Amino acid sequence: MSESNTSNRHTLRLMEKVRIGILMKVAVSAPDHFVAPYIIEMLGDSAVPVPPEALEDTIVLDALLTSCTAIVHINSKPVDSTLGRDDRETLLRMREHSRPILDAVDRHGGLHLIIVGTLRVHPQWEPDEPYYGNDSTLAPRDVAAEGQLWMEEMALERAQAERPVSIIRASNVQGVHIDGSEANGLLHKWAQECMMGWVNVPGDGSGVKDFVHVQDLAAVIGAVLENPPLTRESMAVGSGKAISMNELGGIFNQKSGCELELGQDESQEVFGVVDARDLEMRLGFSPQISLEEMLGEAFEFAGH
């Protein structure tokens, strides 16, 4: 049995445990085709998908949320795929897209709002400096991250005991889309590239990444749904383990004989390692899918 099948079976058992514990209805709002389907799969009959057009009709949106006690909103990238992350219009579109959710939470009062974003709201990582822990600062790295942070800050300002807010930020999320149509993440990108004999390494190879699987991210969201904060919280999702691009490239070289093409554009890369102790302390959770299993999934999906 392949490593990826083993990891998927393990995490699906974890998701089933979460699903059994969630007895309420949970709305899922997202312009996302990667993370949101895993959340909906985890929730099963508890999921109430919110289509994009519902955000333009208050009556429809309120009807969808009537039976819900929580809403999960994916807030990680431009709503309009034709816009770049640094296009100023992106900020306006992301604000416009998030306002109906914020206003609906105000109207319904008892909703637990969970906003799922990326770690791009943090500044560029520097070696040997604290990263994504309790002392990490916020400094959006591009315009889309400004849009993400705008919604987060607006939501946190409105948080109350009866309508708590959870901010969940993750990056370097890996995995195959739930329908098997495509894959997401650098590991999958490299698995495809090495079939041509090389992998494109961002920068000089010294940067480190903390990879997390999409199923583990979904499981974190499930755990937060089961155990809401008293009022507000924010947390980073990662494994707490870092690997440099040079070291990772060495693994790909051993597996496939591919060469490393150093010096590639690193401007869009998120380097650093998450302080995973926050997850452990808050939720008693640690990621279940290892880097080795994620690599196995990437190579299997690429057809090696």
C-alpha positions as CSV (number, residue, x, y, z in Angstrom):
1,M,0.0,0.0,0.0
2,S,1.4,3.5,-0.9
3,E,2.4,6.0,1.7
4,S,-0.2,8.5,0.5
5,N,-3.0,5.9,0.8
6,T,-1.9,5.1,4.4
7,S,-1.8,8.8,5.3
8,N,-5.1,9.5,3.7
9,R,-6.8,6.6,5.6
10,H,-5.3,7.8,8.9
11,T,-6.5,11.4,8.5
12,L,-9.9,10.4,7.2
13,R,-10.3,8.4,10.5
14,L,-9.4,11.6,12.3
15,M,-11.9,13.6,10.3
16,E,-14.6,11.1,11.0
17,K,-13.9,11.5,14.7
18,V,-14.3,15.3,14.3
19,R,-17.4,14.9,12.2
20,I,-19.1,12.8,14.9
21,G,-18.4,15.5,17.5
22,I,-19.9,18.3,15.3
23,L,-23.7,18.3,15.8
24,M,-24.4,21.8,14.5
25,K,-24.7,23.2,11.0
26,V,-21.6,25.0,9.7
27,A,-21.7,27.3,6.8
28,V,-18.6,27.2,4.4
29,S,-18.0,30.3,2.3
30,A,-15.0,30.3,-0.1
31,P,-13.8,31.1,-3.6
32,D,-11.5,28.2,-3.0
33,H,-11.5,24.8,-4.8
34,F,-8.7,23.2,-2.7
35,V,-9.3,23.6,1.1
36,A,-13.1,24.2,1.2
37,P,-14.0,20.8,-0.3
38,Y,-12.0,19.0,2.4
39,I,-13.8,21.1,5.1
40,I,-17.2,20.2,3.5
41,E,-16.2,16.5,3.3
42,M,-15.2,16.5,6.9
43,L,-18.4,18.2,8.0
44,G,-20.7,15.8,6.0
45,D,-24.4,16.5,6.6
46,S,-23.4,19.4,8.9
47,A,-22.0,21.5,6.0
48,V,-24.0,24.3,4.5
49,P,-22.1,25.5,1.4
50,V,-22.5,29.3,0.7
51,P,-22.3,29.9,-3.1
52,P,-20.7,33.2,-4.2
53,E,-24.0,34.6,-5.5
54,A,-25.6,34.3,-2.0
55,L,-23.2,37.0,-0.8
56,E,-25.0,39.4,-3.1
57,D,-28.4,38.7,-1.6
58,T,-29.0,39.3,2.1
59,I,-32.2,37.3,2.2
60,V,-30.6,34.2,0.7
61,L,-27.5,34.5,2.9
62,D,-29.6,34.9,6.0
63,A,-31.7,31.9,5.1
64,L,-28.6,29.8,4.7
65,L,-27.2,30.9,8.0
66,T,-30.4,30.5,10.0
67,S,-29.6,26.9,11.1
68,C,-25.9,27.5,11.5
69,T,-23.9,28.0,14.7
70,A,-20.6,28.7,12.8
71,I,-19.3,29.8,9.5
72,V,-15.9,29.0,7.9
73,H,-14.7,31.6,5.4
74,I,-11.7,31.0,3.2
75,N,-9.9,34.4,2.9
76,S,-6.5,33.5,1.4
77,K,-6.4,34.9,-2.1
78,P,-7.9,37.3,-4.7
79,V,-11.6,36.5,-5.4
80,D,-11.0,37.4,-9.0
81,S,-8.5,34.9,-10.5
82,T,-7.6,37.4,-13.2
83,L,-6.1,39.8,-10.7
84,G,-2.6,39.4,-9.3
85,R,-1.7,39.4,-5.7
86,D,-0.2,42.9,-6.0
87,D,-3.0,44.4,-8.0
88,R,-4.5,47.3,-6.0
89,E,-8.0,46.2,-7.2
90,T,-7.4,43.0,-5.4
91,L,-7.7,44.8,-2.0
92,L,-11.0,46.4,-3.0
93,R,-12.4,43.1,-4.2
94,M,-11.4,41.2,-1.1
95,R,-12.9,43.8,1.1
96,E,-16.1,43.9,-0.9
97,H,-16.3,40.1,-0.7
98,S,-15.8,39.9,3.0
99,R,-18.3,42.6,4.1
100,P,-21.4,40.5,3.6
101,I,-19.9,37.8,5.9
102,L,-19.0,40.3,8.6
103,D,-22.4,41.9,8.4
104,A,-24.2,38.6,8.4
105,V,-22.3,37.5,11.6
106,D,-23.4,40.8,13.2
107,R,-27.1,40.1,12.3
108,H,-27.1,36.5,13.5
109,G,-25.3,37.2,16.7
110,G,-24.5,33.6,17.7
111,L,-22.2,32.6,14.9
112,H,-18.7,31.4,15.5
113,L,-16.7,33.0,12.6
114,I,-13.6,31.1,11.5
115,I,-11.4,32.9,8.9
116,V,-8.9,30.7,7.1
117,G,-6.0,32.6,5.5
118,T,-2.3,32.4,4.8
119,L,0.8,33.4,6.6
120,R,1.6,36.0,4.1
121,V,0.3,38.6,6.6
122,H,3.6,38.1,8.4
123,P,6.8,39.7,7.3
124,Q,9.5,37.9,5.3
125,W,11.3,35.4,7.4
126,E,14.9,36.0,8.4
127,P,17.2,33.2,9.5
128,D,17.5,32.6,13.3
129,E,14.6,35.0,14.1
130,P,11.3,34.0,15.8
131,Y,8.7,33.1,13.2
132,Y,4.9,32.7,13.4
133,G,4.9,32.3,17.2
134,N,3.2,34.4,19.8
135,D,5.6,37.3,19.3
136,S,5.4,37.4,15.5
137,T,4.5,40.7,14.0
138,L,2.0,41.3,11.2
139,A,3.2,43.0,8.1
140,P,1.4,42.0,4.9
141,R,3.8,40.9,2.1
142,D,1.5,41.8,-0.8
143,V,-1.8,43.5,-1.6
144,A,-3.8,40.3,-1.3
145,A,-2.4,39.8,2.2
146,E,-3.6,43.3,3.0
147,G,-7.1,42.3,2.0
148,Q,-6.8,39.2,4.2
149,L,-5.6,41.2,7.2
150,W,-8.4,43.8,6.7
151,M,-11.1,41.2,7.2
152,E,-9.3,39.6,10.1
153,E,-8.9,42.9,12.0
154,M,-12.5,43.9,11.3
155,A,-13.7,40.5,12.6
156,L,-11.5,40.6,15.7
157,E,-12.8,44.1,16.6
158,R,-16.4,42.8,16.5
159,A,-15.7,39.6,18.4
160,Q,-17.9,39.0,21.5
161,A,-18.5,36.0,23.8
162,E,-21.7,35.1,22.0
163,R,-20.0,35.4,18.5
164,P,-16.3,34.4,18.9
165,V,-13.8,34.7,16.1
166,S,-11.0,32.3,15.2
167,I,-8.2,33.3,12.8
168,I,-6.4,30.3,11.2
169,R,-3.4,31.0,9.0
170,A,-1.5,28.4,7.1
171,S,1.0,28.3,4.3
172,N,2.8,25.7,2.2
173,V,-0.3,23.6,2.2
174,Q,0.1,20.4,0.2
175,G,-2.2,17.9,-1.2
176,V,-4.3,16.5,-4.1
177,H,-7.7,18.2,-4.8
178,I,-10.4,16.1,-3.3
179,D,-11.7,15.2,-6.8
180,G,-8.3,14.0,-7.9
181,S,-8.1,16.5,-10.7
182,E,-5.0,18.4,-9.7
183,A,-2.6,19.0,-6.9
184,N,-1.4,21.9,-4.8
185,G,1.9,22.9,-3.3
186,L,5.7,23.0,-4.0
187,L,6.1,19.3,-3.4
188,H,3.7,18.5,-6.2
189,K,5.3,21.1,-8.4
190,W,8.7,19.6,-7.9
191,A,7.5,16.1,-8.4
192,Q,6.2,17.2,-11.8
193,E,9.4,19.1,-12.7
194,C,11.8,16.4,-11.8
195,M,10.2,14.2,-14.5
196,M,12.0,16.6,-16.9
197,G,15.3,16.2,-15.1
198,W,15.4,19.2,-12.8
199,V,13.6,21.2,-10.1
200,N,13.5,25.0,-9.8
201,V,14.8,26.0,-6.4
202,P,13.8,29.5,-5.2
203,G,16.7,31.6,-4.1
204,D,20.0,30.1,-3.0
205,G,18.4,27.1,-1.4
206,S,19.0,28.2,2.2
207,G,15.4,29.2,2.8
208,V,13.3,26.7,4.9
209,K,9.7,25.7,4.6
210,D,7.2,24.1,7.0
211,F,4.9,21.9,5.0
212,V,1.4,20.9,6.2
213,H,-1.1,18.7,4.5
214,V,-4.6,20.0,3.5
215,Q,-6.3,17.2,5.5
216,D,-4.4,18.2,8.7
217,L,-5.5,21.8,8.1
218,A,-9.1,20.7,7.8
219,A,-8.7,18.7,11.0
220,V,-7.5,21.8,12.8
221,I,-10.6,23.7,11.6
222,G,-12.8,20.8,12.9
223,A,-11.1,20.9,16.3
224,V,-11.6,24.7,16.5
225,L,-15.3,24.2,15.7
226,E,-15.6,21.7,18.5
227,N,-13.8,24.0,21.0
228,P,-14.5,27.7,20.2
229,P,-12.4,30.4,21.9
230,L,-13.9,32.5,24.7
231,T,-13.9,35.5,22.5
232,R,-11.1,35.7,19.9
233,E,-7.9,33.9,18.9
234,S,-5.4,33.6,16.0
235,M,-3.2,30.7,15.3
236,A,-0.7,29.5,12.7
237,V,-1.0,26.0,11.3
238,G,2.2,24.0,10.5
239,S,4.2,21.0,11.6
240,G,6.8,22.9,13.6
241,K,9.5,21.2,11.5
242,A,11.5,23.0,8.9
243,I,13.5,21.7,5.9
244,S,15.8,23.8,3.7
245,M,15.3,23.9,0.0
246,N,18.7,22.5,-0.5
247,E,17.9,19.5,1.8
248,L,14.6,19.0,0.1
249,G,16.2,19.2,-3.3
250,G,18.7,16.5,-2.2
251,I,15.7,14.2,-1.4
252,F,14.3,14.8,-4.9
253,N,17.7,14.1,-6.4
254,Q,18.0,10.8,-4.5
255,K,14.5,9.7,-5.6
256,S,14.7,10.7,-9.3
257,G,18.3,11.8,-10.1
258,C,17.0,15.3,-11.0
259,E,19.3,18.4,-10.9
260,L,18.8,21.5,-8.8
261,E,18.4,24.7,-10.6
262,L,19.2,27.4,-8.0
263,G,18.5,31.1,-8.1
264,Q,14.9,31.0,-9.2
265,D,12.5,33.7,-8.2
266,E,11.7,33.6,-4.5
267,S,9.5,36.7,-4.2
268,Q,6.3,34.7,-3.8
269,E,7.7,32.1,-1.5
270,V,6.8,31.8,2.2
271,F,9.8,30.6,4.2
272,G,10.1,29.9,7.9
273,V,8.8,27.4,10.5
274,V,5.6,27.6,12.5
275,D,5.7,27.4,16.3
276,A,3.5,24.3,16.6
277,R,3.4,24.5,20.4
278,D,0.4,26.8,20.1
279,L,-1.6,24.2,18.3
280,E,-0.7,21.5,20.8
281,M,-1.5,23.7,23.8
282,R,-4.8,25.1,22.4
283,L,-6.2,22.0,20.8
284,G,-4.0,19.1,21.8
285,F,-3.3,18.7,18.1
286,S,-0.3,17.9,16.1
287,P,-0.2,17.2,12.3
288,Q,-0.6,13.5,11.5
289,I,0.7,13.5,7.9
290,S,4.5,13.6,7.7
291,L,6.7,15.2,5.1
292,E,7.7,11.7,4.0
293,E,4.0,10.8,3.4
294,M,3.4,14.1,1.6
295,L,6.4,13.4,-0.7
296,G,5.0,9.9,-1.4
297,E,1.7,11.4,-2.4
298,A,3.4,13.9,-4.6
299,F,5.5,11.3,-6.5
300,E,2.5,9.0,-6.8
301,F,0.3,11.8,-8.2
302,A,3.0,12.8,-10.7
303,G,3.1,9.2,-11.9
304,H,6.6,8.2,-10.8
